[in-house]
């Protein structure tokens, strides 16, 4: 038999063995599961891991595009500058204050509305649709709408409070109340989010528990404390964590369209400040370091909230 023909036979045997091994590999449930997960893993690496690694690398460098400066590494200079910058301290404080005030308000209002709507009331479907509506509005539209409502000359809020003898208030131009004005707008938009979670949780609580409690003569407060709250604690905790992360890291659209971070940086929060440093002043290294600090503070804050809510 010619050597060439023998070589071709060997090649066919090797290919057959490989195909048989690949077929057996595909029949393995573990391998098949990994193949299904692989596309999502690739997307995760491209969308999250690579940008994070690049951002970390960028945070240790200085790269000022506005003056045509080449990228060069400066070590921890960006971080040391941020921690010694009074404006960064103010922005961080503003973000923490906003989160600490808006999230509890949204939880109280959302839970209260859920308790109210979960009762047997006429027209509940209509009330549900109305209550969820603000959550569906785009954040930019929320900011523009409340900017119009707060307007000194033509807004609706000042004439409304004027009925009660209160003088006109410069809601967005007064540094002492501008942050509270932003909080009101955010609570209006996002309390329905917490309401939706709480309402879904309340619908899953077995009615038999309440009926047994009523037979035992338990008060409404005791039913809420010992039946309702423990039953929806898990889903309420998820809503709190999501809202805390959103309030701390995604508060750009409403603030930027409502106040632009003013007056006098009274409503400047970390997302707006990061945008301003990185994409207005083109200090990409500093912007990357601020973004990473925001991420680390968010992780610490969420860990604290998690431990508090698990008690």
C-alpha positions in Angstrom: 0.0 0.0 0.0 1.5 3.4 -0.9 2.7 5.5 1.9 0.5 8.5 0.9 -2.6 6.3 1.1 -1.5 4.9 4.5 -1.0 8.5 5.7 -4.6 9.5 4.6 -6.0 6.5 6.4 -4.2 7.5 9.6 -5.6 11.1 9.2 -9.1 9.8 8.8 -8.8 7.6 11.9 -7.5 10.6 13.9 -10.3 12.8 12.7 -12.8 10.1 13.6 -11.4 9.7 17.1 -11.6 13.5 17.6 -15.2 13.7 16.3 -16.2 10.8 18.6 -14.5 12.5 21.5 -16.2 15.8 20.7 -19.6 14.0 20.4 -19.1 12.4 23.8 -18.1 15.8 25.2 -21.3 17.4 23.9 -23.3 14.6 25.5 -21.9 15.6 28.9 -24.5 17.8 30.7 -21.8 19.8 32.4 -20.1 20.6 29.0 -23.4 21.4 27.4 -24.3 23.8 30.3 -20.9 25.5 29.9 -21.5 26.0 26.2 -24.9 27.7 26.9 -23.2 30.0 29.5 -20.3 30.8 27.2 -22.0 33.6 25.1 -23.2 35.3 28.3 -19.7 35.0 29.8 -18.1 36.5 26.7 -20.6 39.4 26.8 -19.9 39.9 30.5 -16.2 40.1 29.9 -16.6 42.6 27.0 -19.2 44.8 28.7 -18.1 44.8 32.3 -14.6 43.2 33.0 -12.7 44.9 30.2 -14.1 48.4 30.9 -13.4 48.0 34.6 -9.8 46.9 34.0 -9.3 49.8 31.6 -10.9 52.2 34.0 -8.5 51.1 36.8 -5.6 51.5 34.5 -6.8 55.0 33.4 -7.3 56.1 37.1 -3.5 55.8 37.6 -2.7 58.1 34.7 -3.1 61.7 33.5 -4.6 62.3 30.1 -5.8 65.8 29.3 -7.4 65.7 25.9 -8.2 69.4 25.9 -4.5 70.4 25.7 -3.5 67.4 23.5 -1.5 65.8 26.3 -0.4 62.2 25.9 -1.4 59.6 28.4 1.2 59.1 31.2 1.1 57.3 34.5 1.0 59.4 37.7 0.5 56.7 40.3 -1.9 57.6 43.1 -1.9 61.4 42.3 -5.5 61.4 41.1 -6.7 59.7 44.3 -4.7 61.9 46.6 -6.0 65.0 44.7 -9.6 63.9 45.1 -9.3 63.2 48.8 -7.7 66.6 49.4 -10.1 68.5 47.2 -12.9 70.3 49.2 -15.2 70.2 46.2 -15.0 66.4 46.0 -15.8 66.3 49.8 -18.9 68.4 49.2 -20.0 66.3 46.2 -19.6 63.1 48.2 -21.5 64.6 51.1 -24.3 65.7 48.7 -24.6 62.2 47.3 -24.7 60.6 50.7 -27.3 63.1 52.0 -29.4 62.5 48.9 -29.3 58.7 49.3 -29.9 58.8 53.1 -33.0 61.0 52.6 -34.6 59.8 49.4 -34.4 56.1 49.9 -36.1 56.0 53.3 -38.8 58.4 52.0 -39.4 56.1 49.0 -39.6 53.1 51.2 -42.1 54.7 53.7 -44.3 56.1 50.9 -44.1 52.9 48.7 -44.9 50.6 51.6 -47.7 52.8 52.8 -49.3 52.9 49.4 -48.9 49.1 49.0 -50.7 48.5 52.3 -53.5 50.9 51.3 -54.0 49.4 47.8 -53.7 45.8 49.0 -57.0 46.3 50.8 -60.3 45.5 49.0 -61.1 48.8 47.5 -63.2 49.7 44.5 -61.2 50.7 41.4 -58.0 49.2 42.6 -56.8 48.5 39.0 -57.2 52.2 38.1 -55.2 53.3 41.2 -52.5 50.8 40.4 -52.1 52.2 36.9 -51.9 55.7 38.2 -49.4 54.9 40.9 -47.1 53.1 38.6 -47.2 55.8 35.9 -44.4 58.1 37.4 -42.0 55.2 37.3 -42.5 54.8 33.5 -41.5 58.4 32.8 -38.0 58.9 31.5 -35.6 60.6 34.1 -34.9 63.5 31.7 -38.6 64.2 31.4 -39.0 63.9 35.2 -36.3 66.6 35.6 -37.8 68.9 33.0 -41.3 68.5 34.4 -40.3 69.3 37.9 -38.2 72.2 36.7 -41.3 73.7 35.1 -43.3 73.0 38.3 -40.7 74.7 40.5 -40.3 77.7 38.1 -40.5 81.1 39.9 -42.5 82.9 37.3 -44.8 80.3 35.8 -44.6 77.2 37.9 -47.6 75.6 39.6 -46.1 74.9 43.0 -45.7 78.6 44.2 -49.3 79.5 43.4 -50.5 76.4 45.1 -48.7 77.1 48.4 -49.7 80.8 48.0 -53.3 79.6 48.8 -52.1 78.8 52.3 -50.4 82.1 52.8 -46.9 81.0 52.0 -44.8 83.3 49.9 -43.1 82.3 46.6 -40.0 80.1 47.1 -37.1 80.0 44.8 -36.9 76.2 44.8 -33.9 75.6 42.5 -31.9 78.8 43.1 -31.7 78.7 46.9 -28.7 76.5 48.0 -30.4 75.7 51.3 -33.4 74.0 49.7 -32.3 73.0 46.2 -31.3 69.5 47.3 -34.6 68.9 49.0 -36.3 70.0 45.7 -34.3 67.4 43.8 -35.2 64.8 46.5 -38.9 65.5 46.1 -38.7 65.0 42.3 -36.8 61.7 42.7 -39.2 60.4 45.4 -42.2 61.2 43.2 -40.6 59.2 40.3 -39.2 56.2 42.3 -41.5 55.6 45.2 -43.8 53.7 42.8 -40.8 51.3 42.2 -40.8 50.4 45.9 -44.6 50.3 45.9 -44.5 47.7 43.1 -42.2 45.5 45.1 -44.1 45.8 48.3 -47.5 45.3 46.6 -46.2 42.1 45.0 -44.9 40.9 48.3 -48.1 41.6 50.1 -50.1 39.6 47.5 -48.0 36.6 48.4 -48.7 36.7 52.1 -51.3 33.9 52.9 -54.6 35.4 54.1 -55.0 32.6 56.6 -52.3 34.2 58.8 -54.4 37.4 59.1 -57.6 35.5 59.7 -56.0 33.5 62.5 -54.6 36.8 64.0 -58.0 38.4 63.9 -59.5 35.4 65.7 -56.9 35.9 68.4 -57.8 39.6 68.7 -54.4 40.9 67.4 -54.3 44.7 66.7 -53.5 46.1 63.2 -50.1 47.3 64.4 -49.2 43.8 65.7 -50.4 42.2 62.4 -48.1 44.6 60.5 -45.2 44.0 62.8 -45.3 40.3 63.3 -47.0 39.1 60.0 -46.7 41.6 57.2 -43.2 43.0 57.8 -41.5 39.6 58.3 -43.3 38.2 55.3 -42.2 40.9 52.9 -38.8 41.6 54.5 -36.8 39.8 51.7 -38.5 41.5 48.8 -38.4 44.9 50.6 -34.6 44.4 51.2 -34.1 43.9 47.5 -36.0 47.1 46.7 -34.0 49.0 49.2 -30.7 47.7 47.8 -31.6 48.5 44.2 -32.8 52.0 45.1 -29.7 52.7 47.2 -27.4 51.7 44.3 -29.5 53.7 41.8 -29.6 56.8 44.1 -25.8 56.7 44.6 -24.6 55.9 41.1 -27.2 56.7 38.5 -28.4 60.1 39.7 -27.5 62.0 36.6 -30.5 62.7 34.4 -32.8 64.2 37.0 -30.1 66.4 38.7 -28.5 67.6 35.4 -31.9 68.6 33.8 -33.3 70.0 37.1 -30.4 72.0 38.5 -27.2 71.2 36.5 -25.6 70.6 39.9 -26.2 74.1 41.2 -26.6 76.5 42.7 -23.1 76.8 44.0 -22.6 73.0 43.8 -25.5 72.5 46.3 -26.9 69.6 44.2 -23.7 68.4 42.6 -23.6 64.6 43.0 -20.9 62.1 42.1 -22.4 61.0 38.6 -22.7 64.7 37.5 -19.3 65.5 39.0 -17.7 62.6 37.2 -19.2 63.7 33.9 -18.0 67.2 34.4 -14.4 66.3 35.2 -14.1 63.6 32.5 -16.2 64.9 29.6 -16.3 68.6 30.1 -12.8 69.4 31.4 -11.4 66.2 29.7 -9.4 65.1 32.8 -9.9 61.4 32.0 -7.6 60.1 34.7 -9.3 62.0 37.4 -12.7 61.1 36.1 -11.8 57.4 36.2 -10.5 57.7 39.8 -13.8 59.4 40.9 -15.8 56.6 39.2 -13.8 53.9 41.0 -14.2 55.7 44.4 -17.9 55.9 43.7 -17.9 52.1 43.0 -16.0 51.4 46.3 -18.2 53.6 48.4 -21.3 52.0 46.9 -20.0 48.5 47.7 -19.4 49.6 51.3 -22.7 51.3 51.6 -24.6 48.3 50.2 -22.8 46.0 52.6 -23.8 48.1 55.5 -27.5 48.2 54.4 -27.4 44.5 53.8 -26.2 43.8 57.4 -28.7 46.3 58.8 -31.7 44.8 57.0 -30.7 41.2 57.9 -31.0 41.8 61.6 
